Amino acid sequence: MTSAAFQTEYLALAETFYRVAFFILEDAAAAEDAVQELYLKLWDRRDVLDGIRNPKGYGITLLRNLCLDRIRRSRKMETPATLPEPEMPGIQDEAIDEKERLAKVLAAIKSLPDRQREVLTLRTLDGLSYEEISERTGINYLTLRVLLSQARSKLKKLL
C-alpha cells in the first residue's frame, strides 16, 4: 500500500478510531496513545493492507484488541505482589465485620435486576471477558457495558 492510499483509507478514520478507543478506555490520553499505536501497527502491516476489504472494520478490530491489552496490563500492575499479613488482635471482630459487609453486598447483588446481576456476576466473580459473556448470554458488547455500569452504580448507591 502506498503512502497516499494509506492516508486516504486509514488516516481519514482517525476521529472514528479515537472515539472507539475513548469509549473503551474512558481516558483521552490513553485513547490517543492507543490510536497512535494502531497506526504504527497498520503502517508496519502496509504490505497486506491492500487485501483488506473493510479498512474501518479491520482498524476497529485491531484497536479494540490494543485497548483490551492496555486494560489487562494496567490491571496486572495494580495488583499487589504480596498480600498484607493479618494482625492478630481483633481478628474475631474483623471477621464479624467482614461477614456483615459480605451479607450487605450479597443482598445488594440479589436486589439487582436479573440481567444486571447475571452480567455483573459473570464479569466480576467469574472473571469472563465481554466476548465470553456475550457468547454465553447472547447480549451484545455495548449492552453488556451499559448493564455492567448500571449494576455498579446501583451497588454503589446501595452500599
N, C-alpha and C positions, 0 to 999 in steps of 0.2 A: 504494500500500500504506500502510495506516495504521501508526502507531507501535506500537499493540498487536499487530497482525498481524506486524510485523517482529520484535518481541520474542519472540513465540511460535514463529515459524518459523525465524528465523536466530540470535537471541541464545541460544536454547536449545542451539544446536550449538557453542557456544564451546569446550567441552572437546575435542570431536572435531576442530575446526579447529586447536586448539593442538597436539594430538598429531600431526596430519598435518604441520604446519609444523615441529615439533621433529624429526620423522623426516627431513624433507628437509634442514633447515638444521643440525641437530645442535648447536643453541645455544639455550638457554632464552630469553635476552633477545631474540635475533633472531626467534625464533618468536613471542613476544608482540608484537613490533613488526609482524610480517607479518600476524598475526590482526587487529590494530588497523587496519592499512592495508586489509585485506579488508573490515572493517565500514564503513570510510569509503567505499570504492568501492560496496559494496552499498547504503548509505544514499543515495549520490548517484544510484544507479540504481533507487531505490524505485518509480518510476513504472512500470517494466517488470517488476518482480518478481512481480506478480500473475499473469503469464502463465507463470511458471516452475513446472513440474510436480514437479521434484525439487530442492527447495532445498538439500539436503545435497550432492547431486552437483554442482550449479551452484556452490555455495560452495567445495567442494573443488577444482574445476577452476580457479576464479579464484585460489584460494590457492596452488595448485601453480604457476601461471604467475607469481604475485608472488614466490614463493620462488626460482624459477629465475632471474627477473630480478635478484633480490638477489645470487644466486651469481655471475651473469655480471658484474654491476657490481663486485663485490668482486675478481674475478679481473682485471678491467681495471685496477683501482687498484694491484694488487700487481705488475704487470709494469713493469719499469724503462723509462724513456723512451729511454735510450740504453744500448747495451751497453758494458761496460768494454773499453778497448783492451788487447790482449795485450802483455805486456812482452817485449822481445827476448831477454834472456839465458834460457837453459834451455828454449827453445821445443821443441827436439827431445825433451828429457826429458819435458816436459809432454805432447807428442804421443804418446809411447810410453805414458805413464801413462793418457792418455785412451783409447787403443786397448785397453789391458788392462782398464780399467773397462768399456768398451763390450762387450768379449768376455764379461766376467763377467755383465753384465746380460742380454745375448742368451742366454747359456747358462741363466741362471736363468729367463728367459721361456720358453725351449724346454722346460724341465722341468715347467712348469705343465700341469695337465690341459687338454684341448682347449678346453672351453667357457670356462674362466677365461682362457686365452691369447687366445681369439678376442675376448671382451668387453674385455679389457684393451687389446688392440691397437686395436680399433675406437674405444674411448673415448680412450685416451691418444695413440696415434700418429696416428689419422685424425681425432681431434677431434670425433667424432659425438656427438650428444645421446642421452639414454636412449631417446627416442622413435624416433630413426633406427635405433639399434641394435636395438630391439625389432622394428621393421618388417623389418630385414634378417635377423634370426636367428629371429624368432618366439618369443623368450623374453620373459616379461612383466617389467614395470618393477621390481617388488620382487625378483624372482630376479636380474635384472641387477645391482642394487645389492649383493646378497649375493655374487654371483660376483666382482664387482669388488673388494669388500672382502676376500674370501678370497685373491684373487690378489695384492693389495697386501701383505697380511700375510705370505704365503709369500715374496714377493720381499724383504721386509724381513729375514726370517729368513735367507734365502739370501745376502743381501748384507751 
